[in-house]
Amino acid sequence: MSAVRLARIGAVVVMATGSASMACPDGARADDYSELLDILKAKGSLTQGEYRGLLAHHMQHVREAASASRPQYMPVQRHMATPTSAHAQMRTAMGNTVQPPGQIEIGGGMDPDYVLAQAQQAAASAQASAASAESTWLAAQHSMALGGGDSFVRMAKYEPGKGLTFKAGPININLSGFINGFYTYNSPAGGMPVAGGVSTGSSGFDSSALRNGLLPAGLILKLSTTQNGIDLAAVMGMYPGIDNAKNGAFNANTGGSPVGLGTAGIDFRQVYVTAGNKKWGTFKIGRDLGIFGGDAILDDATLLSVGSTGSNSAPGNTSLGRIGVGYVYADWIPQISYQSPTIKGFQGTIGILQPLDEFDFSGDDANGNAYSASSTQHSSPMIQGKVTYDFKIGGLSARIWASFLTQHQQNLTVSRTTTVSTALLEASGGIYNMATTTTADVAVNPGQTRGVTAEAGEIGTKLTYGPAQFVGYYYRGSGLGTTGLFFDGVASNGHKRASEGYYVQMMYNFTKKFKLVGSYGVSNLYLAPGESDPDLVRRNESEVGAAYYKMTDWLNLVAEYAHTSSAAHGPYKESDNSASGGMILLF
């Protein structure tokens, strides 16, 4: 091959590879990379210092590539080609000029081996510059946590109803919660007080309240990550109310105190950790919603409204919703539980939970004697378990669940009032009768220790077909009680009371924003063998109708009507009506 032909080939290779390695106009690498850094800085993904460092690092490679591509040999000034204006004006995206490869001898007198060596050197320099730019970009990706780095905190795409998620390297930080407020007007319909009833019908006075619904406000923090193939999460849920708190047996759930200088209550219901994966299942330890009755309350539409008010004249952190009028409150209980993987729609959960006391919720009769026994001794934990089955048939989505509960209640006692009359001889010769009253907790069977095993089971289903949804639920217990776990579950004679209840609920979404809900529920408590307490509650029931309008992804408007009634084993009954309107914001 002639020297002239070799020179021409070398010139083309030098100019092509040199321009590819530097920031030439019209889509060169330096333009793309520098503009990318500009975009990331404008979006706040890079700090000023990081932007300058990455840009300086890249521009150094550009300058080195440009310097390496300039030939050091000046050929004979004969038949010299003049650089084109395009080569003379080559610039990076940041405005730094880059010199063209220089003048090339194309008419003869130039060493062909030298031209080839220059071409090879320029090509190697271009390749090194491209590799350096790629390495720098990958380093930037890593720094911004796009590739798993941990130098930056960035926000995941927002999904309505799933809170705000921030990613700090391998850790997801999720913040979610809700705030609600309602104006509730309650009108008693009359009647006589029922021990253990949830109606306010016998109070005799209408009441107005600005209050929370069944949900208080809530702020839930969840930290999650994966380490050594194990999915880990830590959850802390704080649930404050908007009304004044009042100290009592139920702590933050005690009735409120609407007096000046009061403060709202804070209910730290959730504090737990989970560890596991989809293959082996998940373990949980800490305080969270109970297993038994959990689905019943989570599927209850009054969770987003008020339902039965409980005490409306002095509202506490929450209303009752359908608690005690369709199901027993699942409660927030310390627990160690295991949830299996989902296999063909089936999933199981089993756990040991903090044992709870048997509690005299209905109080004392006219003679000062308790209606129900109490227990504070526990040598074994409460055990709860559940099985769920999720499936679809055509357009129908369904869930069926069944669960159980068992706990041994030891050393049952009862509060009894004893009156002793003593005849005293007065100085005048008359006789004076002095009565001494003593109230104390004594064994249900004097001189004996008695215990019972409380048991309960439940079954429920949730069906969704297009815009319609149906929930049906039933429970039955022995020693379980009513309204709360182990409330009035054992009679004052030490025998267990049977209880059962159910609720049915229909929901229809007329549009994507507007829906109506109607529900009816009952909780029954039966007398124990050998018991005769005509004032004790036999039946709590309610009917609820509500309308929900979703203004935004966050904000829902709610209007509701509820009728609640209670009936005793004797002739006493009471009922009330309430109307509520307000809003709930969920994020």
TORBABA-737366 format. One line per 5 residues: number of its first residue (from 0); their letters; for each residue x, y, z of C-alpha. Coordinates in Angstrom, 2 decimals, decimal comma. Each point is the difference from the previous one (the first is absolute). Layout:
NUM) a) X:Y:Z  ...
This chain:
0) msavr) 0,00:0,00:0,00  1,41:3,45:-0,92  1,05:2,55:2,64  -2,59:2,45:-1,25  -2,81:-2,54:0,49
5) larig) 1,26:-0,89:3,49  0,12:3,70:0,92  -3,56:0,53:-1,14  -1,23:-3,00:2,01  1,92:1,18:3,08
10) avvvm) -1,48:3,52:-0,24  -3,53:-1,34:-0,12  0,59:-2,31:3,00  1,62:2,76:2,05  -2,75:2,53:-0,64
15) atgsa) -2,87:-2,50:0,49  1,29:-1,52:3,22  1,12:3,34:1,38  -3,40:1,58:-0,57  -1,77:-3,03:1,53
20) smacp) 2,03:0,26:3,20  -0,58:3,70:0,56  -3,00:2,27:0,53  -0,92:0,79:-3,58  -3,28:1,70:-0,93
25) dgara) -3,10:-1,98:-0,99  -0,23:-2,76:2,60  3,59:-0,58:1,15  0,71:-1,87:3,26  1,09:3,07:1,95
30) ddyse) -3,24:1,78:-0,94  -2,12:-2,94:1,22  1,89:-0,52:3,21  0,32:3,69:0,93  -3,64:0,68:-0,77
35) lldil) -0,95:-3,00:2,16  1,96:1,46:2,92  -1,76:3,35:-0,57  -3,43:-1,72:0,12  0,83:-1,92:3,19
40) kakgs) 1,24:3,17:1,67  -3,15:1,90:-1,03  -2,20:-2,74:1,48  1,89:0,11:3,26  1,44:-3,51:-0,35
45) ltqge) 3,55:1,42:0,18  1,39:2,55:2,40  2,13:2,86:-1,33  3,16:-1,68:1,26  -0,89:-3,38:-1,53
50) yrgll) -0,90:1,65:-3,30  3,33:1,83:-0,18  1,98:-3,10:0,94  -1,64:-2,27:-2,60  0,25:2,68:-2,71
55) ahhmq) 3,67:0,74:0,74  0,79:-3,73:-0,05  -1,64:-0,40:-3,39  1,51:3,16:-1,54  3,47:-1,19:1,04
60) hvrea) -0,49:-3,12:-2,13  -1,27:2,15:-2,87  3,12:2,17:0,13  2,28:-3,05:0,22  -1,73:-1,54:-3,01
65) asasr) 0,29:3,23:-1,97  3,68:0,37:0,89  0,81:-3,61:-0,88  -1,67:0,34:-3,40  2,28:2,89:-1,21
70) pqymp) 2,91:-1,26:-2,21  3,42:1,28:1,08  1,47:-0,35:-3,48  -0,39:2,89:-2,43  0,25:-1,23:-3,61
75) vqrhm) 1,51:1,82:-2,97  -2,06:3,05:-0,96  -1,04:-1,30:-3,34  -3,58:-0,68:-1,16  -1,25:0,76:3,55
80) atpts) -3,73:-0,31:0,67  -1,64:2,77:2,02  -2,18:-1,15:2,93  -3,66:0,43:-0,59  -1,97:2,54:2,00
85) ahaqm) -1,85:-2,84:1,68  3,26:-1,37:1,42  1,25:3,43:0,95  -3,12:0,68:2,08  -0,20:-3,29:1,94
90) rtamg) -1,17:0,66:3,60  -1,21:-1,87:3,01  -3,46:0,54:1,43  1,55:2,32:2,60  1,57:2,25:-2,65
95) ntvqp) 3,63:-1,19:0,16  1,57:-0,05:-3,45  1,71:-3,17:-1,19  2,70:0,24:-2,65  -0,22:-2,14:-3,15
100) pgqie) 2,67:-2,59:-0,70  2,02:2,46:-2,10  1,15:0,12:-3,59  0,73:-3,22:-1,80  2,33:-0,51:-2,97
105) igggm) -2,02:-1,58:-2,76  2,25:0,65:-2,99  3,07:-1,99:0,85  3,17:0,40:2,04  -1,58:-1,47:3,21
110) dpdyv) 1,10:-3,23:1,65  -2,93:-2,51:-0,32  1,03:-1,89:3,15  -0,14:3,24:1,96  -3,50:0,78:-1,27
115) laqaq) -1,22:-3,46:1,02  1,58:0,36:3,44  -1,76:3,34:0,50  -3,31:-1,53:-1,05  0,38:-2,90:2,40
120) qaaas) 0,93:2,36:2,85  -3,06:2,17:-0,67  -2,29:-3,04:-0,12  1,37:-1,31:3,31  -0,47:3,43:1,59
125) aqasa) -3,58:0,19:-1,24  -0,77:-3,43:1,41  1,52:0,92:3,37  -2,03:3,22:0,13  -3,25:-1,85:-0,75
130) asaes) 0,75:-2,60:2,69  0,80:2,76:2,50  -3,26:1,80:-0,74  -1,97:-3,22:0,44  1,80:-0,75:3,28
135) twlaa) -0,72:3,49:1,32  -3,69:-0,29:-0,90  -0,30:-3,36:1,74  1,62:1,52:3,06  -2,57:2,81:-0,08
140) qhsma) -2,82:-2,54:-0,23  1,41:-1,85:3,00  0,31:3,23:2,00  -3,63:0,88:-0,64  -1,16:-3,38:1,31
145) lgggd) -1,26:-0,93:-3,47  2,40:-2,88:0,08  -0,25:-0,85:3,69  2,25:2,67:1,48  -0,78:1,64:3,30
150) sfvrm) 1,26:3,56:-0,40  -3,35:1,47:-1,03  -3,58:-0,07:1,29  -2,59:0,03:-2,76  -3,77:-0,33:-0,12
155) akyep) -1,77:-2,95:-1,58  -2,93:0,56:-2,35  -3,07:0,94:2,05  -2,90:-2,46:0,01  -3,29:1,22:1,55
160) gkglt) -0,78:-1,76:3,25  3,52:-1,38:0,50  1,58:2,98:1,72  3,25:1,79:-0,83  3,02:-2,23:-0,58
165) fkagp) 3,59:1,22:0,10  2,94:-2,18:-0,99  3,23:0,46:1,94  2,25:-2,50:-1,74  -1,38:-3,48:0,81
170) ininl) -2,51:1,29:2,56  -3,61:0,99:-0,80  -1,49:2,60:2,33  -3,79:0,15:-0,23  -2,20:2,60:1,70
175) sgfin) -3,77:-0,46:-0,13  -2,95:1,06:2,07  -3,40:1,59:0,26  -1,83:2,85:1,74  -3,73:0,26:0,49
180) gfyty) -2,56:2,18:1,72  -3,79:-0,16:0,28  -2,88:1,99:1,37  -2,33:-2,51:1,68  -3,47:0,68:1,36
185) nspag) -1,40:-2,73:2,25  -3,64:-0,16:1,05  -1,06:-2,51:2,71  -3,27:-1,78:-0,72  -0,59:-0,85:3,66
190) gmpva) -0,14:-3,18:2,03  1,63:-1,37:3,17  3,72:-0,64:0,49  1,29:-3,40:-1,08  3,09:-1,36:1,76
195) ggvst) 2,61:-0,55:-2,72  -2,11:1,68:-2,71  1,59:2,30:-2,58  -3,03:2,22:-0,66  -0,27:3,46:1,61
200) gssgf) -3,80:0,00:-0,19  -0,57:0,34:3,76  2,22:3,08:0,39  -2,95:2,34:-0,57  1,90:2,81:-1,72
205) dssal) 0,94:0,73:-3,60  3,72:0,54:-0,55  2,23:1,68:-2,56  3,67:-0,82:-0,44  2,95:0,76:-2,22
210) rngll) 1,81:-3,29:0,07  1,93:-2,80:-1,66  -1,78:-2,92:-1,59  0,84:-3,68:0,53  3,50:0,88:-1,19
215) pagli) 1,92:2,66:1,91  2,73:1,84:-1,90  3,06:-2,08:-0,87  3,62:0,35:-1,05  1,75:-3,25:-0,92
220) lklst) 3,74:-0,30:-0,66  1,29:-3,12:-1,73  3,65:-0,78:-0,70  0,67:-2,98:-2,27  2,99:-1,60:-1,66
225) tqngi) 1,38:-3,37:-1,11  3,12:-1,45:1,61  1,48:-3,45:-0,74  -3,20:-0,95:-1,83  -2,21:0,94:2,97
230) dlaav) -2,67:2,70:-0,36  0,07:2,15:3,14  -2,41:2,70:1,14  -0,48:2,17:3,07  -3,36:1,72:0,55
235) mgmyp) -1,01:2,67:2,50  -3,56:1,35:-0,04  -1,07:3,03:2,02  -3,75:0,71:0,26  -0,95:3,33:1,60
240) gidna) -3,55:1,25:0,47  -1,44:3,49:-0,40  -1,97:-0,01:3,28  1,23:0,37:3,57  1,29:-3,20:1,57
245) kngaf) -1,15:-1,34:3,35  1,87:-2,51:2,11  -1,93:-3,21:0,57  0,02:-3,78:-0,29  0,07:0,14:-3,80
250) nantg) 2,81:2,60:-0,13  -0,18:1,93:-3,29  -3,29:-1,75:-0,84  -1,68:1,21:3,17  -2,75:2,60:-0,44
255) gspvg) 1,27:3,55:-0,42  -0,03:3,01:2,29  -1,46:3,11:-1,71  1,29:2,59:2,48  2,39:2,91:-0,42
260) lgtag) 3,78:-0,51:0,02  -0,36:-3,60:-1,18  2,39:-1,73:-2,38  -0,52:-2,60:-2,71  0,97:-3,62:0,54
265) idfrq) 2,73:-1,89:-1,81  -0,47:-3,71:-0,57  3,23:-1,76:-1,08  -1,77:-3,10:-1,26  2,59:-1,47:-2,35
270) vyvta) 3,61:-0,87:0,84  1,21:-3,15:-1,75  2,59:-1,57:-2,29  -0,36:-2,64:-2,71  2,57:-2,34:-1,52
275) gnkkw) -0,45:-2,53:-2,80  -0,58:-0,34:-3,73  -2,56:-1,27:-2,51  1,55:-3,46:-0,04  0,15:-0,76:3,73
280) gtfki) -2,64:2,30:1,47  0,29:2,87:2,46  0,46:0,27:3,77  -1,32:2,98:1,97  0,81:1,12:3,53
285) grdlg) -1,37:3,09:1,73  -3,37:1,71:0,43  -2,52:-0,10:-2,85  -3,64:-0,73:-0,83  -1,19:-3,38:1,28
290) ifggd) -0,49:-2,94:-2,38  -3,51:-0,92:1,18  -2,47:2,67:-1,08  2,57:1,94:-2,04  -1,69:-0,52:-3,37
295) aildd) -3,40:0,82:1,51  1,03:3,52:1,00  2,19:0,68:-3,06  -2,91:-0,85:-2,33  -2,50:2,06:2,03
300) atlls) -1,04:3,10:-1,98  -0,49:1,97:3,23  3,80:-0,10:0,35  -0,10:3,16:-2,15  -2,96:1,55:1,81
305) vgstg) -1,57:0,01:3,49  -2,63:-2,75:0,36  -1,22:-0,45:3,58  1,31:2,95:1,97  0,62:-1,46:3,45
310) snsap) 0,29:3,11:2,14  -0,79:3,03:-2,17  -0,38:2,57:2,78  3,63:-0,65:1,05  1,62:-1,60:-3,08
315) gntsl) 3,30:-1,81:0,30  2,59:-0,99:-2,59  -2,43:-2,13:-2,01  -3,65:-0,87:-0,48  -1,24:-3,61:0,09
320) grigv) -0,77:-0,39:-3,69  -1,34:-3,55:-0,03  1,98:-1,21:3,04  -2,42:-1,80:2,30  -2,74:0,08:-2,66
325) gyvya) 1,24:-2,66:-2,39  3,46:-1,05:1,19  2,30:0,01:3,02  2,87:2,48:-0,20  3,21:-1,70:-1,24
330) dwipq) 2,12:2,41:2,09  3,71:0,85:-0,28  1,90:-2,73:1,83  3,68:-0,92:0,58  0,67:-3,13:-2,03
335) isyqs) 2,41:-2,39:-1,67  -1,57:-1,37:-3,16  0,85:-1,82:-3,21  -1,68:0,51:-3,37  0,55:-2,66:-2,65
340) ptikg) 0,66:0,62:-3,70  -3,06:0,13:-2,24  -0,49:-3,37:-1,71  -2,73:-0,20:-2,66  -1,93:2,77:1,74
345) fqgti) 0,31:-1,48:3,51  1,90:1,63:2,84  0,22:-0,85:3,69  0,88:2,05:3,08  0,67:-1,21:3,53
350) gilqp) 1,19:1,92:3,04  0,39:0,22:3,74  -1,29:3,24:1,49  0,05:1,80:3,31  -2,78:-1,54:2,16
355) ldefd) -2,72:2,50:0,93  -1,98:0,22:3,22  -3,59:-1,11:0,31  -1,76:3,33:0,55  -3,25:1,11:1,67
360) fsgdd) -1,16:2,50:-2,65  -3,64:0,16:1,10  0,85:1,19:3,52  -1,94:-0,63:3,23  -3,67:-0,66:0,66
365) angna) -2,22:2,01:2,37  1,45:-1,84:3,00  3,60:0,80:-0,93  0,82:-3,49:-1,27  1,79:-0,51:-3,32
370) ysass) -1,89:-1,50:-2,93  3,14:-1,71:-1,28  3,10:-1,75:1,33  3,54:1,29:-0,45  3,37:-1,67:-0,40
375) tqhss) 3,55:1,36:0,11  2,03:-3,23:0,18  1,49:-1,50:-3,20  2,50:-2,84:-0,15  -0,37:-0,50:-3,77
380) pmiqg) -0,37:2,34:-2,99  -3,04:0,62:-2,15  0,11:-1,94:-3,29  -1,57:1,25:-3,21  0,08:-1,38:-3,53
385) kvtyd) -1,54:0,66:-3,41  -0,31:-1,47:-3,49  -0,88:2,11:-3,05  -0,85:-0,98:-3,56  0,03:2,53:-2,85
390) fkigg) -1,31:-0,86:-3,44  -1,59:1,41:-3,16  -2,77:-1,39:-2,18  -0,58:2,09:-3,09  -0,68:3,53:1,19
395) lsari) -0,50:-1,10:3,63  2,80:0,53:2,52  -0,45:-1,74:3,33  1,63:-0,59:3,36  -1,12:-2,52:2,60
400) wasfl) 1,56:-0,13:3,43  -0,42:-1,99:3,21  1,83:0,43:3,29  0,02:-1,11:3,62  1,00:1,23:3,45
405) tqhqq) 0,67:-1,78:3,28  1,26:1,12:3,41  -0,04:-1,48:3,49  -1,39:2,35:2,69  1,28:-0,87:3,47
410) nltvs) -0,99:0,84:3,57  -3,36:1,59:-0,78  -1,17:2,59:2,50  -3,07:2,19:0,40  -0,61:3,32:1,67
415) rtttv) -2,50:-0,44:2,84  -1,45:2,51:2,42  -0,75:-1,22:3,52  -2,10:1,96:2,48  0,22:-0,84:3,71
420) stall) -2,49:1,48:2,52  1,11:0,37:3,59  -2,41:0,78:2,83  1,45:2,58:2,42  -1,49:0,89:3,38
425) easgg) -0,39:3,75:0,43  0,52:1,78:3,31  -3,69:0,80:0,15  -0,75:-3,67:0,00  -1,09:-0,20:-3,61
430) iynma) 1,53:-2,17:-2,73  1,82:1,48:-3,01  0,62:-2,14:-3,14  3,32:0,87:-1,76  0,53:-1,32:-3,54
435) tttta) 3,52:-0,65:-1,33  0,45:-0,50:-3,76  3,06:-1,75:-1,42  0,81:-0,59:-3,70  2,75:-2,46:-0,92
440) dvavn) 1,08:-2,40:-2,73  -0,62:-3,57:1,11  0,16:-3,40:-1,68  -3,08:-0,79:-2,07  -0,31:-3,16:2,09
445) pgqtr) 1,02:0,89:3,58  2,96:-2,04:1,12  0,64:-1,42:-3,49  2,13:1,00:-2,99  -1,84:-0,11:-3,30
450) gvtae) 1,12:0,54:-3,57  -1,52:-0,35:-3,46  1,22:-0,23:-3,60  -1,47:2,64:-2,28  -0,46:-1,05:-3,63
455) ageig) -1,31:1,65:-3,14  -0,22:-0,47:-3,75  -0,98:2,17:-2,97  -0,62:-0,24:-3,72  -0,43:2,73:-2,57
460) tklty) 0,01:0,82:-3,69  0,54:3,06:-2,17  -1,30:-0,09:-3,58  0,64:2,64:-2,66  -1,69:0,00:-3,40
465) gpaqf) 0,39:3,10:-2,14  -1,27:3,03:1,95  -1,70:-2,15:2,69  1,49:-1,44:3,18  -1,43:-2,26:2,69
470) vgyyy) 1,40:-0,90:3,45  -1,49:-2,70:2,21  1,38:-0,96:3,42  -0,93:-2,25:2,94  1,68:-0,84:3,33
475) rgsgl) -0,81:-2,18:3,01  1,81:-0,28:3,33  -0,05:-1,64:3,42  1,48:2,28:2,65  0,84:2,51:-2,75
480) gttgl) -2,55:2,60:1,13  -1,23:2,93:-2,05  1,29:3,36:-1,32  3,62:-0,55:1,18  2,03:-3,19:0,43
485) ffdgv) -1,14:-1,72:3,22  -2,41:2,81:0,96  -2,76:-1,68:2,08  1,10:-3,41:-1,26  -0,36:-1,75:3,37
490) asngh) -2,94:0,38:2,39  0,40:0,88:3,67  -0,56:-3,67:0,87  3,11:-1,01:-1,99  -1,75:-1,56:-3,00
495) krase) 0,66:1,06:-3,58  -2,56:1,97:-2,00  -0,57:-0,86:-3,66  -0,03:2,82:-2,54  -0,46:0,40:-3,73
500) gyyvq) -0,43:2,72:-2,57  0,06:0,89:-3,65  -0,20:2,85:-2,48  -0,84:0,35:-3,67  1,08:2,92:-2,15
505) mmynf) -0,72:1,13:-3,55  1,97:2,63:-1,89  -0,65:1,34:-3,47  2,26:2,36:-1,96  -2,29:2,08:-2,22
510) tkkfk) 3,01:1,82:-1,45  3,74:-0,06:0,64  -0,56:2,73:2,59  -3,40:-0,70:1,58  -1,17:-3,07:1,93
515) lvgsy) -2,75:-0,99:2,42  0,30:-2,50:2,86  -2,63:-1,71:2,11  0,66:-2,44:2,84  -1,76:-1,83:2,81
520) gvsnl) 1,60:-1,76:2,95  -0,84:-1,78:3,28  1,95:-1,20:3,05  -1,72:-2,36:2,45  1,09:-0,99:3,52
525) ylapg) -1,73:-2,94:1,69  -0,37:-0,76:3,70  2,26:-2,61:1,58  -1,42:-3,14:1,65  -1,51:0,86:3,38
530) esdpd) 0,08:3,76:-0,67  -2,88:2,46:0,33  0,92:3,60:-0,88  -2,99:1,74:-1,65  1,84:3,32:-0,36
535) lvrrn) 2,97:-1,50:-1,90  0,22:0,70:-3,74  -1,42:-2,69:-2,24  0,20:1,71:-3,40  1,75:2,99:-1,59
540) esevg) -0,91:0,82:-3,59  0,31:2,82:-2,51  -0,92:1,06:-3,51  2,33:2,35:-1,89  -0,35:1,83:-3,31
545) aayyk) 2,79:2,15:-1,40  1,00:1,90:-3,14  3,63:0,53:-0,99  1,26:2,46:-2,59  3,65:-0,15:-1,07
550) mtdwl) 0,99:3,57:-0,85  3,68:-0,81:-0,63  2,38:-2,93:0,43  0,42:1,18:3,60  -3,27:1,61:1,06
555) nlvae) -3,35:-1,76:0,64  -3,23:1,66:1,13  -2,33:-2,09:2,17  -3,65:0,31:1,05  -1,53:-2,66:2,25
560) yahts) -3,05:-1,04:2,00  0,05:-2,67:2,72  -2,65:-1,52:2,26  1,24:-1,96:3,03  -2,03:-1,97:2,54
565) saahg) 0,71:-2,16:3,06  -2,27:-2,48:1,75  0,45:-1,77:3,35  -1,05:-3,50:1,02  -2,82:1,65:1,94
570) pykes) -2,42:2,67:-1,25  2,50:2,87:-0,34  0,81:1,45:-3,43  1,54:3,19:-1,37  0,84:1,44:-3,41
575) dnsas) 1,46:3,11:-1,64  0,44:1,63:-3,41  3,03:1,87:-1,28  0,90:1,99:-3,09  3,60:0,78:-0,95
580) ggmil) 1,73:2,00:-2,69  3,67:0,63:-0,56  3,05:-0,99:-1,96  2,92:-2,38:0,12  3,34:0,55:-1,69
585) lf) 2,17:-3,02:-0,74  3,49:0,15:-1,47
